[in-house]
Amino acid sequence: MTVALNFISVRIITEDVARPVAFYERLIGVPARWATEKFAELVTLQCTLAIGSTRTMQLFGGDIAVARANRSVICEFLVENVDAEYERVGSDAETVQEPTTMPWGNRSVLLRDPDGNLVNLFTPVTPEAAARFVR
């Protein structure tokens, strides 16, 4: 029997929880739910973005995650209008790539959050790309 897993959350580990929480509250438009000063969650309809302190990693057995070391994961957010979102939040983040229409049909802007993690805001602009996000 195959079990389908329900992908529910992504967690960012940071040395300064308040700074990325403020960034993502502004980006996503939802208030964080603070469990402690070391852990907060931003809950959306599709997924939860959790932000935890490096100190919480000790509960798992030590320094198994390093803040500001991500070089391979991108947090992606489907938005209604990439260009409008870039105008709204672009000054709050380092821009890696300005709004660009990608070959696979998404218009995308690539930013870095306060810890340097990559953040992609995108809008499907072709019928084929839009069809991938119909649920």
GUDREN-57227 format. One record per atom (N, C-alpha, C): residue number from 1; residue in three letters; atom name; x, y, z. Coordinates in pm, whole numbers, plus 50000, padded with zeros to 5 digits. Example, Ala and Ser with C-alpha at 12.3 -4.5 7.8 and 13.67 -1.06 7.14 Angstrom:
<1 'ALA' 'N' <51319 49431 50780>>
<1 'ALA' 'CA' <51230 49550 50780>>
<1 'ALA' 'C' <51320 49670 50780>>
<2 'SER' 'N' <51285 49775 50708>>
<2 'SER' 'CA' <51367 49894 50714>>
<2 'SER' 'C' <51290 50003 50787>>
% end
This chain:
<1 'MET' 'N' <50084 49882 50000>>
<1 'MET' 'CA' <50000 50000 50000>>
<1 'MET' 'C' <50089 50125 50000>>
<2 'THR' 'N' <50062 50217 49910>>
<2 'THR' 'CA' <50136 50341 49902>>
<2 'THR' 'C' <50064 50448 49983>>
<3 'VAL' 'N' <50140 50521 50061>>
<3 'VAL' 'CA' <50084 50628 50141>>
<3 'VAL' 'C' <50126 50762 50079>>
<4 'ALA' 'N' <50029 50847 50053>>
<4 'ALA' 'CA' <50059 50981 50000>>
<4 'ALA' 'C' <50086 51073 50118>>
<5 'LEU' 'N' <50201 51135 50116>>
<5 'LEU' 'CA' <50236 51228 50222>>
<5 'LEU' 'C' <50175 51364 50193>>
<6 'ASN' 'N' <50139 51433 50298>>
<6 'ASN' 'CA' <50082 51566 50285>>
<6 'ASN' 'C' <50189 51668 50321>>
<7 'PHE' 'N' <50247 51734 50221>>
<7 'PHE' 'CA' <50350 51834 50245>>
<7 'PHE' 'C' <50286 51954 50311>>
<8 'ILE' 'N' <50323 51983 50433>>
<8 'ILE' 'CA' <50251 52080 50514>>
<8 'ILE' 'C' <50329 52205 50550>>
<9 'SER' 'N' <50464 52194 50555>>
<9 'SER' 'CA' <50538 52305 50611>>
<9 'SER' 'C' <50682 52308 50561>>
<10 'VAL' 'N' <50737 52430 50558>>
<10 'VAL' 'CA' <50879 52452 50535>>
<10 'VAL' 'C' <50926 52533 50655>>
<11 'ARG' 'N' <51044 52499 50708>>
<11 'ARG' 'CA' <51097 52574 50822>>
<11 'ARG' 'C' <51231 52636 50786>>
<12 'ILE' 'N' <51243 52762 50816>>
<12 'ILE' 'CA' <51369 52834 50799>>
<12 'ILE' 'C' <51432 52848 50938>>
<13 'ILE' 'N' <51558 52812 50948>>
<13 'ILE' 'CA' <51632 52826 51073>>
<13 'ILE' 'C' <51716 52952 51064>>
<14 'THR' 'N' <51708 53034 51168>>
<14 'THR' 'CA' <51774 53165 51167>>
<14 'THR' 'C' <51829 53199 51304>>
<15 'GLU' 'N' <51922 53290 51307>>
<15 'GLU' 'CA' <51975 53338 51435>>
<15 'GLU' 'C' <51890 53450 51492>>
<16 'ASP' 'N' <51809 53516 51408>>
<16 'ASP' 'CA' <51727 53630 51450>>
<16 'ASP' 'C' <51585 53609 51397>>
<17 'VAL' 'N' <51500 53544 51473>>
<17 'VAL' 'CA' <51367 53505 51427>>
<17 'VAL' 'C' <51282 53626 51387>>
<18 'ALA' 'N' <51289 53733 51463>>
<18 'ALA' 'CA' <51203 53849 51438>>
<18 'ALA' 'C' <51225 53911 51299>>
<19 'ARG' 'N' <51347 53913 51254>>
<19 'ARG' 'CA' <51378 53979 51126>>
<19 'ARG' 'C' <51313 53909 51006>>
<20 'PRO' 'N' <51335 53778 50986>>
<20 'PRO' 'CA' <51265 53715 50874>>
<20 'PRO' 'C' <51114 53706 50894>>
<21 'VAL' 'N' <51067 53695 51019>>
<21 'VAL' 'CA' <50923 53694 51041>>
<21 'VAL' 'C' <50862 53825 50991>>
<22 'ALA' 'N' <50923 53938 51022>>
<22 'ALA' 'CA' <50871 54067 50975>>
<22 'ALA' 'C' <50871 54073 50821>>
<23 'PHE' 'N' <50978 54023 50759>>
<23 'PHE' 'CA' <50986 54021 50613>>
<23 'PHE' 'C' <50872 53937 50553>>
<24 'TYR' 'N' <50853 53815 50605>>
<24 'TYR' 'CA' <50751 53727 50548>>
<24 'TYR' 'C' <50609 53772 50583>>
<25 'GLU' 'N' <50589 53835 50698>>
<25 'GLU' 'CA' <50456 53890 50727>>
<25 'GLU' 'C' <50419 53994 50621>>
<26 'ARG' 'N' <50514 54080 50587>>
<26 'ARG' 'CA' <50487 54181 50485>>
<26 'ARG' 'C' <50470 54117 50348>>
<27 'LEU' 'N' <50553 54020 50315>>
<27 'LEU' 'CA' <50547 53954 50185>>
<27 'LEU' 'C' <50416 53877 50168>>
<28 'ILE' 'N' <50384 53792 50264>>
<28 'ILE' 'CA' <50269 53702 50253>>
<28 'ILE' 'C' <50138 53772 50289>>
<29 'GLY' 'N' <50145 53866 50381>>
<29 'GLY' 'CA' <50025 53939 50419>>
<29 'GLY' 'C' <49944 53872 50528>>
<30 'VAL' 'N' <50007 53784 50604>>
<30 'VAL' 'CA' <49940 53723 50719>>
<30 'VAL' 'C' <50028 53742 50842>>
<31 'PRO' 'N' <49965 53759 50959>>
<31 'PRO' 'CA' <50044 53774 51081>>
<31 'PRO' 'C' <50102 53640 51126>>
<32 'ALA' 'N' <50218 53647 51184>>
<32 'ALA' 'CA' <50280 53525 51237>>
<32 'ALA' 'C' <50208 53481 51364>>
<33 'ARG' 'N' <50206 53351 51383>>
<33 'ARG' 'CA' <50159 53292 51508>>
<33 'ARG' 'C' <50284 53254 51587>>
<34 'TRP' 'N' <50309 53324 51695>>
<34 'TRP' 'CA' <50428 53302 51776>>
<34 'TRP' 'C' <50400 53196 51881>>
<35 'ALA' 'N' <50476 53088 51881>>
<35 'ALA' 'CA' <50466 52986 51986>>
<35 'ALA' 'C' <50555 53026 52103>>
<36 'THR' 'N' <50674 53073 52072>>
<36 'THR' 'CA' <50770 53126 52169>>
<36 'THR' 'C' <50850 53232 52096>>
<37 'GLU' 'N' <50939 53300 52165>>
<37 'GLU' 'CA' <51025 53399 52098>>
<37 'GLU' 'C' <51122 53333 52001>>
<38 'LYS' 'N' <51133 53201 52007>>
<38 'LYS' 'CA' <51225 53126 51922>>
<38 'LYS' 'C' <51156 53056 51806>>
<39 'PHE' 'N' <51022 53068 51794>>
<39 'PHE' 'CA' <50951 52992 51690>>
<39 'PHE' 'C' <50820 53060 51654>>
<40 'ALA' 'N' <50801 53082 51524>>
<40 'ALA' 'CA' <50677 53142 51473>>
<40 'ALA' 'C' <50637 53071 51345>>
<41 'GLU' 'N' <50507 53079 51312>>
<41 'GLU' 'CA' <50455 53020 51189>>
<41 'GLU' 'C' <50369 53121 51116>>
<42 'LEU' 'N' <50380 53122 50984>>
<42 'LEU' 'CA' <50292 53200 50898>>
<42 'LEU' 'C' <50209 53098 50821>>
<43 'VAL' 'N' <50081 53093 50853>>
<43 'VAL' 'CA' <49993 52989 50801>>
<43 'VAL' 'C' <49912 53044 50684>>
<44 'THR' 'N' <49921 52976 50569>>
<44 'THR' 'CA' <49840 53010 50453>>
<44 'THR' 'C' <49747 52893 50424>>
<45 'LEU' 'N' <49663 52908 50324>>
<45 'LEU' 'CA' <49570 52800 50288>>
<45 'LEU' 'C' <49642 52676 50238>>
<46 'GLN' 'N' <49757 52692 50174>>
<46 'GLN' 'CA' <49827 52580 50112>>
<46 'GLN' 'C' <49939 52521 50195>>
<47 'CYS' 'N' <50008 52604 50273>>
<47 'CYS' 'CA' <50128 52557 50341>>
<47 'CYS' 'C' <50161 52652 50456>>
<48 'THR' 'N' <50241 52605 50548>>
<48 'THR' 'CA' <50287 52687 50660>>
<48 'THR' 'C' <50436 52714 50643>>
<49 'LEU' 'N' <50474 52839 50664>>
<49 'LEU' 'CA' <50615 52875 50669>>
<49 'LEU' 'C' <50650 52893 50815>>
<50 'ALA' 'N' <50733 52805 50866>>
<50 'ALA' 'CA' <50778 52813 51006>>
<50 'ALA' 'C' <50915 52877 51009>>
<51 'ILE' 'N' <50940 52955 51111>>
<51 'ILE' 'CA' <51070 53019 51129>>
<51 'ILE' 'C' <51114 52992 51272>>
<52 'GLY' 'N' <51227 52924 51283>>
<52 'GLY' 'CA' <51275 52885 51415>>
<52 'GLY' 'C' <51418 52931 51439>>
<53 'SER' 'N' <51448 52951 51564>>
<53 'SER' 'CA' <51582 52991 51604>>
<53 'SER' 'C' <51679 52874 51593>>
<54 'THR' 'N' <51805 52907 51570>>
<54 'THR' 'CA' <51908 52804 51572>>
<54 'THR' 'C' <51909 52733 51706>>
<55 'ARG' 'N' <51866 52801 51811>>
<55 'ARG' 'CA' <51863 52740 51944>>
<55 'ARG' 'C' <51761 52626 51953>>
<56 'THR' 'N' <51660 52627 51868>>
<56 'THR' 'CA' <51563 52516 51871>>
<56 'THR' 'C' <51623 52387 51816>>
<57 'MET' 'N' <51728 52398 51740>>
<57 'MET' 'CA' <51791 52278 51682>>
<57 'MET' 'C' <51854 52191 51789>>
<58 'GLN' 'N' <51887 52247 51903>>
<58 'GLN' 'CA' <51942 52169 52013>>
<58 'GLN' 'C' <51843 52063 52060>>
<59 'LEU' 'N' <51714 52090 52042>>
<59 'LEU' 'CA' <51612 51992 52079>>
<59 'LEU' 'C' <51618 51868 51991>>
<60 'PHE' 'N' <51674 51882 51871>>
<60 'PHE' 'CA' <51688 51771 51777>>
<60 'PHE' 'C' <51825 51704 51788>>
<61 'GLY' 'N' <51911 51758 51871>>
<61 'GLY' 'CA' <52039 51692 51890>>
<61 'GLY' 'C' <52161 51769 51845>>
<62 'GLY' 'N' <52156 51901 51848>>
<62 'GLY' 'CA' <52278 51975 51818>>
<62 'GLY' 'C' <52267 52065 51698>>
<63 'ASP' 'N' <52381 52097 51643>>
<63 'ASP' 'CA' <52391 52190 51531>>
<63 'ASP' 'C' <52369 52118 51398>>
<64 'ILE' 'N' <52246 52076 51374>>
<64 'ILE' 'CA' <52217 52002 51252>>
<64 'ILE' 'C' <52170 52094 51139>>
<65 'ALA' 'N' <52141 52219 51171>>
<65 'ALA' 'CA' <52103 52318 51070>>
<65 'ALA' 'C' <52183 52445 51097>>
<66 'VAL' 'N' <52228 52509 50989>>
<66 'VAL' 'CA' <52310 52628 51001>>
<66 'VAL' 'C' <52237 52745 50936>>
<67 'ALA' 'N' <52215 52851 51012>>
<67 'ALA' 'CA' <52148 52969 50959>>
<67 'ALA' 'C' <52233 53034 50851>>
<68 'ARG' 'N' <52165 53095 50755>>
<68 'ARG' 'CA' <52228 53173 50647>>
<68 'ARG' 'C' <52320 53089 50558>>
<69 'ALA' 'N' <52297 52959 50551>>
<69 'ALA' 'CA' <52384 52872 50472>>
<69 'ALA' 'C' <52314 52810 50351>>
<70 'ASN' 'N' <52186 52841 50330>>
<70 'ASN' 'CA' <52111 52782 50220>>
<70 'ASN' 'C' <52162 52833 50086>>
<71 'ARG' 'N' <52196 52743 49998>>
<71 'ARG' 'CA' <52238 52779 49863>>
<71 'ARG' 'C' <52165 52696 49758>>
<72 'SER' 'N' <52058 52623 49800>>
<72 'SER' 'CA' <51995 52534 49702>>
<72 'SER' 'C' <51843 52530 49707>>
<73 'VAL' 'N' <51779 52584 49808>>
<73 'VAL' 'CA' <51634 52576 49820>>
<73 'VAL' 'C' <51575 52714 49791>>
<74 'ILE' 'N' <51463 52714 49719>>
<74 'ILE' 'CA' <51392 52838 49689>>
<74 'ILE' 'C' <51251 52827 49745>>
<75 'CYS' 'N' <51208 52924 49825>>
<75 'CYS' 'CA' <51069 52932 49870>>
<75 'CYS' 'C' <50992 53004 49760>>
<76 'GLU' 'N' <50886 52941 49710>>
<76 'GLU' 'CA' <50813 52997 49597>>
<76 'GLU' 'C' <50671 53032 49637>>
<77 'PHE' 'N' <50626 53146 49587>>
<77 'PHE' 'CA' <50493 53196 49618>>
<77 'PHE' 'C' <50422 53232 49489>>
<78 'LEU' 'N' <50307 53171 49467>>
<78 'LEU' 'CA' <50221 53202 49354>>
<78 'LEU' 'C' <50148 53332 49386>>
<79 'VAL' 'N' <50161 53431 49300>>
<79 'VAL' 'CA' <50099 53562 49322>>
<79 'VAL' 'C' <50015 53600 49201>>
<80 'GLU' 'N' <49924 53692 49221>>
<80 'GLU' 'CA' <49835 53734 49113>>
<80 'GLU' 'C' <49907 53817 49007>>
<81 'ASN' 'N' <50001 53902 49052>>
<81 'ASN' 'CA' <50070 53991 48959>>
<81 'ASN' 'C' <50212 54013 49010>>
<82 'VAL' 'N' <50308 53949 48947>>
<82 'VAL' 'CA' <50448 53957 48989>>
<82 'VAL' 'C' <50499 54101 48991>>
<83 'ASP' 'N' <50470 54175 48887>>
<83 'ASP' 'CA' <50522 54311 48879>>
<83 'ASP' 'C' <50468 54399 48992>>
<84 'ALA' 'N' <50340 54384 49024>>
<84 'ALA' 'CA' <50282 54462 49134>>
<84 'ALA' 'C' <50343 54421 49268>>
<85 'GLU' 'N' <50364 54291 49287>>
<85 'GLU' 'CA' <50426 54244 49412>>
<85 'GLU' 'C' <50569 54292 49423>>
<86 'TYR' 'N' <50640 54293 49313>>
<86 'TYR' 'CA' <50778 54343 49315>>
<86 'TYR' 'C' <50780 54491 49353>>
<87 'GLU' 'N' <50689 54568 49300>>
<87 'GLU' 'CA' <50679 54710 49337>>
<87 'GLU' 'C' <50649 54723 49486>>
<88 'ARG' 'N' <50565 54635 49539>>
<88 'ARG' 'CA' <50522 54643 49679>>
<88 'ARG' 'C' <50633 54602 49775>>
<89 'VAL' 'N' <50707 54494 49746>>
<89 'VAL' 'CA' <50803 54440 49843>>
<89 'VAL' 'C' <50947 54437 49797>>
<90 'GLY' 'N' <50973 54475 49674>>
<90 'GLY' 'CA' <51108 54465 49621>>
<90 'GLY' 'C' <51213 54542 49698>>
<91 'SER' 'N' <51175 54655 49754>>
<91 'SER' 'CA' <51273 54735 49829>>
<91 'SER' 'C' <51307 54672 49964>>
<92 'ASP' 'N' <51229 54573 50009>>
<92 'ASP' 'CA' <51255 54505 50136>>
<92 'ASP' 'C' <51354 54391 50123>>
<93 'ALA' 'N' <51396 54362 50002>>
<93 'ALA' 'CA' <51480 54244 49979>>
<93 'ALA' 'C' <51584 54272 49871>>
<94 'GLU' 'N' <51688 54192 49875>>
<94 'GLU' 'CA' <51787 54197 49766>>
<94 'GLU' 'C' <51724 54134 49642>>
<95 'THR' 'N' <51732 54202 49530>>
<95 'THR' 'CA' <51681 54147 49405>>
<95 'THR' 'C' <51791 54066 49338>>
<96 'VAL' 'N' <51761 53940 49310>>
<96 'VAL' 'CA' <51853 53852 49238>>
<96 'VAL' 'C' <51824 53860 49089>>
<97 'GLN' 'N' <51694 53858 49055>>
<97 'GLN' 'CA' <51652 53871 48915>>
<97 'GLN' 'C' <51523 53951 48911>>
<98 'GLU' 'N' <51523 54059 48837>>
<98 'GLU' 'CA' <51402 54141 48822>>
<98 'GLU' 'C' <51294 54061 48750>>
<99 'PRO' 'N' <51168 54108 48753>>
<99 'PRO' 'CA' <51062 54032 48686>>
<99 'PRO' 'C' <51098 53995 48543>>
<100 'THR' 'N' <51084 53866 48516>>
<100 'THR' 'CA' <51124 53807 48387>>
<100 'THR' 'C' <51024 53699 48351>>
<101 'THR' 'N' <50988 53690 48225>>
<101 'THR' 'CA' <50904 53579 48180>>
<101 'THR' 'C' <50996 53462 48145>>
<102 'MET' 'N' <50971 53349 48214>>
<102 'MET' 'CA' <51056 53232 48201>>
<102 'MET' 'C' <51008 53145 48084>>
<103 'PRO' 'N' <51097 53061 48029>>
<103 'PRO' 'CA' <51060 52977 47914>>
<103 'PRO' 'C' <50944 52880 47943>>
<104 'TRP' 'N' <50921 52846 48069>>
<104 'TRP' 'CA' <50814 52751 48103>>
<104 'TRP' 'C' <50681 52820 48131>>
<105 'GLY' 'N' <50673 52953 48106>>
<105 'GLY' 'CA' <50545 53021 48108>>
<105 'GLY' 'C' <50511 53098 48235>>
<106 'ASN' 'N' <50603 53108 48329>>
<106 'ASN' 'CA' <50579 53188 48449>>
<106 'ASN' 'C' <50653 53320 48438>>
<107 'ARG' 'N' <50589 53425 48485>>
<107 'ARG' 'CA' <50660 53551 48505>>
<107 'ARG' 'C' <50707 53548 48650>>
<108 'SER' 'N' <50835 53575 48671>>
<108 'SER' 'CA' <50897 53547 48799>>
<108 'SER' 'C' <50991 53659 48842>>
<109 'VAL' 'N' <51001 53681 48972>>
<109 'VAL' 'CA' <51103 53768 49030>>
<109 'VAL' 'C' <51171 53689 49140>>
<110 'LEU' 'N' <51302 53696 49145>>
<110 'LEU' 'CA' <51380 53621 49243>>
<110 'LEU' 'C' <51445 53719 49341>>
<111 'LEU' 'N' <51415 53701 49469>>
<111 'LEU' 'CA' <51463 53788 49575>>
<111 'LEU' 'C' <51541 53706 49678>>
<112 'ARG' 'N' <51604 53775 49773>>
<112 'ARG' 'CA' <51663 53710 49889>>
<112 'ARG' 'C' <51597 53768 50014>>
<113 'ASP' 'N' <51562 53678 50109>>
<113 'ASP' 'CA' <51507 53724 50236>>
<113 'ASP' 'C' <51621 53776 50324>>
<114 'PRO' 'N' <51592 53825 50445>>
<114 'PRO' 'CA' <51698 53882 50529>>
<114 'PRO' 'C' <51813 53787 50563>>
<115 'ASP' 'N' <51789 53657 50557>>
<115 'ASP' 'CA' <51895 53559 50584>>
<115 'ASP' 'C' <51965 53512 50457>>
<116 'GLY' 'N' <51924 53566 50342>>
<116 'GLY' 'CA' <51987 53529 50216>>
<116 'GLY' 'C' <51921 53413 50144>>
<117 'ASN' 'N' <51811 53361 50198>>
<117 'ASN' 'CA' <51738 53253 50131>>
<117 'ASN' 'C' <51669 53306 50007>>
<118 'LEU' 'N' <51667 53226 49901>>
<118 'LEU' 'CA' <51602 53266 49777>>
<118 'LEU' 'C' <51450 53258 49790>>
<119 'VAL' 'N' <51383 53359 49735>>
<119 'VAL' 'CA' <51238 53368 49736>>
<119 'VAL' 'C' <51195 53400 49594>>
<120 'ASN' 'N' <51110 53315 49538>>
<120 'ASN' 'CA' <51059 53335 49402>>
<120 'ASN' 'C' <50912 53371 49410>>
<121 'LEU' 'N' <50875 53484 49353>>
<121 'LEU' 'CA' <50735 53520 49336>>
<121 'LEU' 'C' <50704 53499 49189>>
<122 'PHE' 'N' <50595 53429 49159>>
<122 'PHE' 'CA' <50567 53400 49019>>
<122 'PHE' 'C' <50419 53402 48989>>
<123 'THR' 'N' <50390 53430 48862>>
<123 'THR' 'CA' <50254 53428 48808>>
<123 'THR' 'C' <50257 53352 48676>>
<124 'PRO' 'N' <50174 53249 48661>>
<124 'PRO' 'CA' <50166 53183 48531>>
<124 'PRO' 'C' <50107 53282 48428>>
<125 'VAL' 'N' <50173 53294 48313>>
<125 'VAL' 'CA' <50126 53388 48211>>
<125 'VAL' 'C' <50089 53321 48080>>
<126 'THR' 'N' <50106 53190 48071>>
<126 'THR' 'CA' <50061 53117 47953>>
<126 'THR' 'C' <49953 53019 47998>>
<127 'PRO' 'N' <49865 52978 47907>>
<127 'PRO' 'CA' <49761 52881 47945>>
<127 'PRO' 'C' <49821 52749 47999>>
<128 'GLU' 'N' <49931 52706 47941>>
<128 'GLU' 'CA' <49996 52581 47985>>
<128 'GLU' 'C' <50048 52595 48129>>
<129 'ALA' 'N' <50110 52706 48158>>
<129 'ALA' 'CA' <50160 52729 48294>>
<129 'ALA' 'C' <50045 52742 48393>>
<130 'ALA' 'N' <49942 52814 48356>>
<130 'ALA' 'CA' <49827 52830 48445>>
<130 'ALA' 'C' <49759 52698 48475>>
<131 'ALA' 'N' <49756 52608 48377>>
<131 'ALA' 'CA' <49691 52478 48396>>
<131 'ALA' 'C' <49760 52393 48503>>
<132 'ARG' 'N' <49888 52417 48526>>
<132 'ARG' 'CA' <49961 52341 48629>>
<132 'ARG' 'C' <49916 52376 48770>>
<133 'PHE' 'N' <49848 52489 48786>>
<133 'PHE' 'CA' <49811 52535 48920>>
<133 'PHE' 'C' <49663 52531 48947>>
<134 'VAL' 'N' <49586 52470 48859>>
<134 'VAL' 'CA' <49443 52452 48882>>
<134 'VAL' 'C' <49425 52331 48973>>
<135 'ARG' 'N' <49358 52352 49082>>
<135 'ARG' 'CA' <49335 52242 49179>>
<135 'ARG' 'C' <49189 52208 49186>>
% end
